[in-house]
Amino acid sequence: EERIVLLSEPGSKYIGHFTAISSTALAIKTDLFEFLVRKEFNIKNLIIGCDETVVNTGPNSGVIRLLELELKRSLQWFICMLYCNELPLRHLFLKLNGRTVGPKAFSGSTGKQLQICETLPVVSFESILSDLPLIDFADLSIDQKYLYEIVTAIFNNNLSTDVADRNPRKLNHSRRLT
C-alpha cells in the first residue's frame, strides 16, 4: 500500500493523506484531485512535489501531467532528487558485497544474510546515541514503522522480542536505477 501524504508549504503543514485505489498515474491523479476537492483546497496556487518516478513525472501520462490536464493549466513541479542518493549507495554495496543475481537475490555473504536476517540470533551491541524525531506511526508504511523500531532499539540498546522476531518483507533492489 502506498500512502500519499499532502503538505502545505511553507512550514510543512499536514493537509491529510490517502491511499490510491491503485498505483497507476491515472488512479493517483483521480484520488488526489478528489481529495483536494473534498478538502476544499484552494488549487489556484498549487505547486506539486513528489519523487521523480515515471508514474509521477511522465511527460504524457504521469500524475503531474494528468493533473495539469484536469486543471487545464500548467503546474510548478517540485521534484525531490533524494533517490539520486541510491545510486552511490548501490555502487558501494556492489563493491562490498558483489553483484546481484536478480531483483531479490544477492551473490555476496552480506546480501545473503540480509535475506535471512530475521532467522539470525540477536547479539549484544552498543547503543548509538542520537536524537530520533518523534513520528506519528499512522503516517508511516509497514516497512518504515519496522525500520523506526529497529533504529529506536539500537539507540536505546533494547531490542524487544516483538521486533527481533518479526519477519520483514523480502528485499527488492530492482529500483529505478537504469
N, C-alpha and C positions, 0 to 999 in steps of 0.2 A: 504494500500500500504506500502510495506517495502522498504526503500531506503538503498542500500548497499553503504557505503562510504569507499573509499580506501585511505589510508595514507601511506607515505613513512617515515621510521624512519632511523636515529634519527631526531628529530625536528618536527615530526607530519606534514610533508608537504602534502598538499592536492593533490592527484592524480586525483580524479574525483569520480563520483558516478553513479549508475544505479539502475533501478527498475527491478527486475527479472520478467520474464513473469508469473511465479507462485512461490509459496513458497516451492516447493519441492526441495530437495537437488540436484537432477539432473538438474533442471531448473536454480537454483542459480549457480551451478558449471559451467554449459554451458555458462550462461551470463557473469560470472566472467572471464572465460577463454577467451571468445571472446572479452571482454573489454580490457584485458591485451594485447592480440594480436593486437587489433586495435590501442591501445596507444603505441605499440612497446615497451612495458615494458620489461626490462631485468629480466627474471624469473629465472636466474641461481642462484641467492642468495635469492630467495623468502622465506620468513617466513610468515606464515599466522596466523592472530589473529582474534578472534571472541569470542562471548559468548559461554557458554557450553551447549547450547540446542542440543538435539539429531540430529536435522536436520543438524547442523554444525559438530558435533563430533562423530556421529555414526560410530562405528569401521568398518562396512562393506559398508555402503551406505550413510555416511554423506558427506557434501560438501568437507571437507578436504580430506577424503579418496578418493572420486571420483576425486578430483584434482590431488592427488598423482598418481592414476591410469592413468589419462590423460597424466601426465608428465613423467610417468614411473620411478619415484623416490620418496623417502620419503621427507617430508617437516618438518621443525621445527614448532611445534604447540605452539602458544602463546595464552592461553585460559584465558579470563577475568573471574574472580570469583566474580564480584560485585553482581551477582544475589544471591549469598550466603547471602547477607545482607537482602534479602527479608524475609527469614525465621524468624529471630528475630523480625522484624517489624510486620510480620503476627501474631506471638505469642503475642506481645504487644497489637495489635488491638483486638485479640480474648479475651484477659484479660479485656480490657476496654469496648468492645462492645458486646461480646458474640459470639457464633458460627455462621457460615454462614449457610444458608439454600438452597444452590445451587450455581451454578457458577456465578450468577448475583444477588443474594439476601442475605440480612443481617438480623439478628434477633434483634439486638440492635438498640437503638434510633439514635446513631451517624451514623451507617451504613445506616439506612433508610433515614436519612436526606441527606446523600451523593447521594442517588438515585434521590432525587428531588431538589438538591441544586440550580438549575437554576430557580426554581419557588419561592424560598425564597427571601425576600427583602434584599437589601444591607443595612447594618447598619454602623454607624460611627465606625472608628477604628483608632488606632495609627499606624503610619508608623513604619516599622522596617528598620533601617539604615543598609545598606550593599552595597558592590560593586558587581554589577552583570556584568559579562563579556559581551562585545558586541558579538552578534552571528549573523551570516548570516542566515536569515529566510529561504532562499532557501535550507539550509541543514537540516531543521527541519521537523518532521512529523506534521500533523494537531494537534495531542494531545500535542506535545512538544511546538508548537507555542502558543497554548492556555495557557499552564502552564506558559510559559515565560511571556506572557502578564499579567497573574494574579499576578505572583511574582513581576513584574515591578510595577504594580498598588499598591501592598502592600508596596513596598519600597518608592514609591512616594506619598502615601496616596491620590491617584487619580484613581478611578475606572471608566472608561468610560462606557456609557450605552451599547456600542457595545460589550464590554467584559462581562458586568454584565448580559445582556440579551441573550447571546449566549447559545445555548443548546448543552452541550458537549455530546459526545457519551457515551453510557452506560458503567458502570464499569464492568469489568470481572476479578474476583480474582482467577480464576482457573489457576494458574500458574504452573510451573514445580516444585512443592514442594512435590512430592510424596515420 
